[in-house]
Amino acid sequence: MAGVAVREKAHGIIVVTVGKFTPQAHYFANGLLVRLIDGTFLLRTLNKMNEGAVNPR
């Protein structure tokens, strides 16, 4: 994935999982423009967005 980002001149990579990333994944991402979003962060962010949403009912 990092090779594709370099070839395509991407500004970064976002990798999302509903689970957790290993320490090795964090180590790998640390030196690159890779943002890891785990399930806990994803759910917390979605809940915050949902709190601000207008319920059409």
C-alpha positions in Angstrom: 0.0 0.0 0.0 2.8 2.4 0.8 4.3 1.7 -2.6 1.1 2.7 -4.3 0.9 5.9 -2.3 4.4 6.9 -3.3 3.7 6.0 -7.0 0.4 7.9 -7.0 1.9 10.9 -5.1 -0.7 10.5 -2.3 -0.5 12.8 0.7 -1.1 9.9 3.0 -2.9 6.6 3.7 -5.8 5.9 6.0 -6.3 2.3 7.1 -9.5 1.4 9.0 -10.3 -1.7 11.0 -13.2 -2.6 13.2 -10.7 -4.4 15.5 -7.3 -3.3 16.7 -3.9 -2.9 15.1 -0.9 -4.8 16.2 2.2 -3.1 17.7 4.0 -4.0 14.5 1.4 -2.1 12.5 1.8 1.0 14.6 5.6 0.7 14.3 5.4 0.5 10.5 2.9 3.3 10.2 4.9 5.6 12.5 7.6 6.3 10.0 5.2 6.8 7.1 2.2 9.1 6.3 -0.1 6.3 7.4 -3.1 6.9 9.8 -4.4 3.9 11.5 -8.1 4.1 12.7 -9.1 1.3 15.0 -12.6 0.1 15.8 -12.8 2.0 19.1 -11.9 5.4 17.5 -14.2 4.7 14.6 -17.2 4.0 16.8 -16.5 7.0 19.1 -16.2 9.2 16.0 -19.4 7.9 14.5 -21.3 8.3 17.8 -20.2 11.9 18.0 -21.3 12.5 14.5 -24.7 10.8 15.2 -25.2 13.0 18.3 -25.1 16.1 16.1 -27.4 14.7 13.4 -30.9 15.9 13.1 -33.5 13.1 13.5 -36.1 13.6 10.7 -38.9 11.9 12.7 
